[in-house]
Structures are given as C-alpha cells and as structure tokens.
C-alpha cells in the first residue's frame, strides 16, 4: 500500500457536533421542525447531504428542496459548524508514521472540497496530505463517494496503481466507492460506522485504531 485515500469525517476527525447542529438548523429553516431523531441524523454523517435526503426523506433528486436544504445547512456550517470537531486519538501519529515511510496520502471526502481543505489547513496536516479531494460545494457534481474517488484518481499529478491504492473510511459508502473504482478498502470502526456495516459492505480489512492502518500499510 503505497498510496492511501482517507475519508475525513469519521476517519480523521470526529465532526459530529458541527454536522448535527447544522442538520438541526437546516430542518428548522426548511421544514420548521426536525423530522428525525438523533439516531437517523447520525446516519447523515459520511454520505453527501443530497444522498441522505433522498434516502431518509424520500426526496427526488431534482426536488428544489435539496438545494434549499444544502443552502440552509451551509448557513450554519460555514460560520460555525466546520470548526466544531476534534481529531481522533492516534491520527497525527498515524500520518507521521505513514509519511516517514514515504506513503502518499490523500483526502477523499463527500464533504465539500472547500471546507475539507480549510480543515486540513487549520489542523496543520498539509505537511502529510498531498491533495484534498471533495464534493462540489453545491453537490452538483461528485455527489457520491465513488465519484470523489474517481475524481481524485484522475486529478492527482502522480500515477496511481490500483493495486497499491486503498481507500480508508468508516462508512459503507467508502467501501462501496472504493470497490466501484476497483480499489480495496480499509474500514475503521472508531468512526461513525460499525463492524456490521463494514462487514456487509465487504471491506477487505477492518481496523479499530489508526495505528492498525500503519501496520497494514507496512505489511501489504
């Protein structure tokens, strides 16, 4: 494993606080009430917002409510929500170890790319991360994780051999996105997904701590 694509939310950072507040703000400003409990809202973390609205609110892909919701979500998120996160224990050590071993590291996230880059800058992780790839701000393109991965593979300036490139993430969308791009996946259980979800998605490897990612990368 010489090249690794990392998901951001649930893999590098715990962004639950900011995203949950943004979701509540979104629903209050579009529907006037919050139609889901926290268990369902928690499922919104990882996939794009449009995909989650289609799944949990049964909204058609071309429904104007999707753009209205994205705009409302962004109102809170761009002011406060994007800063309301913590870094998972062991992540900095993991990035340092992988970088010292000459592994090429990338971010591939369903979060809008503009916010993902801002977070990586704020965390002083640019020294480890070669490129940050994310969704378009309005989700008009790259609305699925598989699209973000494909975009990243096409855009990067280095040659990526799919045999030496893996996707690391915490949700089934990360694993499915990897497989649709002929990549293998490392599922992490310390994020927003769980063991059952990752097994069902057929993640090739499943780890419980960031250090285990280092161990895998050195072995394979």
N, C-alpha and C positions, 0 to 999 in steps of 0.2 A: 504494500500500500504506500505508494509514493505521493499520492495526491488525495486530499480529503476535502469534500464539500460538507460544511457544517450548517445545520439548521441554526437559527438564532433563538427564538422563543422556545423555552423548554429544553434547550441543549447547551447554550452558552449562558443565557440569562433567564431568570425567573421574572417574567414580565406580568404576572397575574394581576397585581394590584392596578397597574395602569390600564390594562386591557379591560378588566372587569368594570372599572369606573367609566371608561369610555363607552362600553356597551350599554350600561345603565343610562348614561347621558343620551346616547343615540336613541334608545327606545322612548325615553321620556319626551324627546324633541320631535319624534316622528309619529308615534302612536299615542303618546300621552300616558302610557303605562308600560310596565315591564312584563311581557307575556311569559317569561321563562324563569324558573328558579335558578339558583347558582350552579346546580349540577349541570344543567343544559348550557348555561352561559359559559361554563368552563370548557365545554366542548368546542366553543368558537375559537379557542386559542390554538393556533397552528395553521389551519386552513385559511384561505382568503375569506374576507367578510362576505363577499358575494356568494361564494360556495356555501357558507354556513347559513345564510339567509334562505337560499334555495332549499337546503336540506331541512332546516328546522322551522321555517315559516312558510314553506311551500310557495315561495315567490318565483315567478317565471324569470328566466334570465334577462328578458328585455323589459321587465317591470320598472317603471320610473322610481319605485320605492327603493330599489337597490342603490341608485345614485344618491337619492335623498339620505339614505341611511349612511352611506360612506361619508358624505359631506358632514353629517351630524356627528358621526364617530370622530372624524378628523378635527372637528371644532375643539373638542376636549383634548384629544390625543396630542395634537401638535403644540398645544400650550403647556400641558402638564403631564399627560399620560405617558409620553415617550420617556420621561425621566423617572418614572415610578417603577423601578426594577432593582433586582440585586443579581450579582454574579454567583453562579453555583460554586460551592466549595470545590477546589481542585482544578478549576478550569484554567486559571493562569498557569499553574504548574504543568498542566497538560499541554497547553500551547507552547510553553517554553521548551518542554522536552521534545515535542514534535519538530519544532523549528530547528533546534540544535541537531536533530537527526536528518536535517535537510529535506523534510517533508514539505510539500507545497500545500498551503491551507487556504481555503476559500469559504465565504459565507454564501449559502443558497437558501433564501428565506421567502416566505409568502408575504412577509411584511413589506410595505412599500420601500423601495430601494433608498429613497431619500432619508427615511428615518433609520433604516439599518446602518447606513454609512455614518449618520450622526451619532448613533450609539457606539459603534466601533471606535470612532474618533474620541468620544468622551471617555471611553474605557482605556484609552491608550493601547488598543490592540492592533493598530495598524502595523506595528513592527512585526506582528505574526501573520496577519491576514493579507494575502496577495491581492485579492479582489473581493468586492462585496456585490453579490447579485441578488436582486429582489424583484418584487412585483412593481408594475407601473403604479403611480400614485393613485390613479382613479380606477385601477384594476381593469382597464380597457384591454390590456394585453398581459400575458403571464399570470392568468388568474388561477392556475393550478400549479402545484409544486413541480410536476413533471415538466411544465413549460419553463419554469425558472431554471431548473437543472439544465434543460436543453439550451436555453439562452446563455447560461454560464459557460457551458462546454463550447459553444460557438464563439463567444466573445473573448474568452481568455487568450492571452498572447502566447501561451505555451501549449505545446502539443500534449493532449491528454489521451493516454491509452486506457480504454475502459477496463482493462484487466488490472490496472494499477490505480484506479479511481474508485472511491467508495463514497456513499452518502451517509452521513451520521445525523440521526434525528430521533425524536421522541414519539412521533405520531405515525399512524398508518399511512398518511399522505406522503410522508418522507420515504417510506419503504416502497410504496406503490410508484411514486415518482421516480425513484432510482431504477426499479425494475423496468419501467416503460422506456428508460434510456439505456437499457442493457447494463446497468450497474448493480453491484451488490450493495447491501445496506448494513449498517451497524445501528441497531436500535438501542436507545438508552432508557432505562426505567426510572431515572431520577427526575424526569421532566413531567409533562402533563399527560403523557400516555401511560400505559401499564403493560405488564408482561403479556397478558392475554391478547391485548390489541396488537402488539408487535409480533406475537407468535402467529396470530390469524393472518397477518399481512405477509408472513413468511420471511421475516428478516433473517438474513444469513447468520448474523451474530447479534447477541443481546448482552448488554453490559449494565452494571449497576453503578459504576463510578467513572469519572473522567479518566483516572489513571489506567483503567482497563482498556480504554481506547488506545492509549500509548502502547500498552503491552501487545495488543492485537496488531497495531501498525508495524511494530518491530518484528513480529513473528512472520507476517504474511508478505 
